[in-house]
Amino acid sequence: MGFSAESDLRPTIENARSIHFVGICGTAMASVAAALKERGIAVSGSDQGIYAPMSTFLEERGIAAKPFGAANLDHKPDLVVIGNAISRGNSEAEFALEQKLDYCSLPELLKHQFLRGKRSLVVSGTHGKTTTASLLAWLLEHNGLNPSFLIGGIPNNLGQGARFTDSDWFVIEGDEYDTAFFDKRSKFVHYLPEAVVINNLEFDHADIFSSLAEIQTSFQR
């Protein structure tokens, strides 16, 4: 089953017991893969460049990462997560399509595995997302709320860019860039926000947006 409607894959995403990450060496992909492994899910992954620090991060958590190759999917995982940097023509993406394996994007996985039922605080805007998300996560942490967070950097006072807890609170950066080659909506449309911070809006990402007005439209969705 491919990407047709999000509701089609929700049960698969929520109940998958084996998940393969195509592009696992991205910071967010690796952090989510590690969190799922801690939940008892069988996790594997692949990437083009497998090197420190992400290779060390994955190895320390017992997650095998291999160079791209269709053979990495021979075990037919319950779910294939295809990273934002992956394009058509990638051997594993093509194998997943040809074999009709269930696949989704990282934002969609986050939605169903981590964000649903949480009080999601989404920090968006052209500039300042990492700083603002770090401040927000620290405020919640300092007040004893033990938030989950997924931030595009490593805040000095938190010591890590991603953490997944049992707290009701989840702070996440809401990137306006597209979700995946099969889902051209902005990533933040998946994040089920209770509240949104929009720092600012300027023309950016000229490879996918033609004007500031087009970026504004993505936020209106």
N, C-alpha and C positions, 0 to 999 in steps of 0.2 A: 504494500500500500504506500503510495507516495503522499505528497502534500496536496490534499484536496480541501479539506476543511479541518480546522483545529480540533473540533469535537470528535472527528473520526479517530484520531490518534490518542486522545486523552487516556483511555483505559490502558493502552499499550505503554505510554510514557509512565503512567503511575504504577504499573504492575511489572514492568520489565525487570528481569533477573539477570540479564546479561546485556551490556551496553558497550559499543565500540565507538570511540571518538576519532573522527577524521580531522586531524589538525590539533592533536592533544597538547602540543607544547606551547600553545597560547596560555597566558597566565590564568585567564578565567576558565578556560577549558580544563586545564590541569587541576585547578582548585576544586572545580565541580566534580571531576572524575574522582579525586581523592575523597571528597565528602560522600559520594555514592558508594565507594568501596567500603568506607567505614560503616555504611548501612547494610553491608553484606551482599551487595550487588557485584557480580563478576564484571570487571572493567578491563578493557584493553584499549589500545590506541596506536595511532601512527602519525607521522609528520615527515616533512621534507628535511628539516634541520633539527636533529636531536642532539642537543648539547647543553652543558651547564649554563645557568643553574636549574633549568626545568628538567633536564634529564636526571639530575641528582634528586630533585624533589620527587619525581615519579618513582625512581628506583628505591628511595628510602621508604616509600609507601607500598612497595610490592606491585607496582603497575608496570607492565611491559609496554614499551613503546618501540615500534619498528618503522623502518622506512615505508613509504607508500607502496602498496601492492595489492592487487585484488585478492591474493591468497590470504591476506589478513582477515578476510571476511568468510573464509571457507567454513568456519564454525557456525555461520548463520545466527548472529546475535539477535536477541529480541528487538533491539533498537540500535540504529546507527545515528549518531549525532554528527552532523556535517558542519564544520566551522565556517565562519564568515569569510575567511580568506580562500576557501576552496571554490574552484570554478568547474564548470563543465569541462570534461576531458580528463579530470583526475581519475585515475584507474579505480579507486575505491568508490567514488561517487557514481561512476558509470556502472560498476558492478552492482551497487545497491539498487540503481534504477532498473537495470536489466533483469535482476533476480527478484524484483518487486519486494525487496526488504523494507520493513518499516523504518522510516528515517524522519528526523526533525532537525530543527536548528537549536543552538544553545539557548537563545531566549525562550523558545517554546518549552524546552526541557526545564528551565528555571521556573517558568510559570506553573507547571503542573507538579514538579517534584519539590519545589522549595517555597514558592510565593503564595500559592493558593491557600487561603485561610490565615495568612499573615497580615499584619498591618504594614503594608509596603509603602515606604517613603522613597520616592523616585526623584533624583537630582538630575536636572537636565540643563541644556543651554550650550551655546557654542564654546564658552570658556568657563573655567572655574569649577567644573563638575567634581574633580578629584578632591580639591581643597574643601569645597562645601560638604561633600559627602563624608569626608574625614571628620570635619567639625561636628556634623550631625551625629555620626556614629559615636564620637567621643562624648558628646553631651548625654546620649542615652546610656553609654557605658558608665560615665561618671555618676549617673543617678541610679545605678544598680539594676538597669534593665537588660543587661547582657545581650545586646542586639546581634542578630546576624547581619553581615554586611558583605558586599561585593564591590570593591573600589578599584579603580584603574591605577593604583599606585600602592606604596607601602607607607602608611602614616607612621611617623616616629613613635607616637604615643600609643599606637595599637599594635605595632610590631608585625603586622601582616595585612595583606590586601583583601583577604577573604576569610570569612568565618561563618560557620553554620551552627546555630544553637537551637534550643527548644523555645527560645523567647518568641513572643508574639510579634516583635519588632524586626523589620528587615530594611536596611538602608542599601540602596542600589543606585549606581550611576545609570541614567537613562540616555543612551546614545541615540542620536538621530540618524546615524548611518544605517544602511539597509541590513536586514537580518541575515539573509543567505541568498545564494543564486536562485533559489526557488521561492523566495519570499522577499519582495522588494520593499516591504513596509519597514519603517524605522523600528529599531530594536525595542524601544520603550513601549510600543503598543502592546507588548506581551506582559507588562510588569504589574498589572492589577493595582494601580496606586490608590492608597487611601488619601495621600497628599502628594503634591508635586511642587518642586522648586524649579523655577525657570530663571536661571541667572541672567541670561541675555541671549539675544539672537542676532547673528551676523551671517552674511553669505559665507558658506564653507562647503567643503566636499563637492567641489565643482565636477568631480567625476560622476556624481549621481544626481546632483541638483543643478538646475539651469538658472535659478534665481533665488533671491531671498524669499520671494512670495511662495515659491514651491516648498521651501523649508518651513515657512509659517503654516502652510497647508498640512504638512506632516504632523505638526503639533496640534492642529485643530481636530485631527482624527481621534 
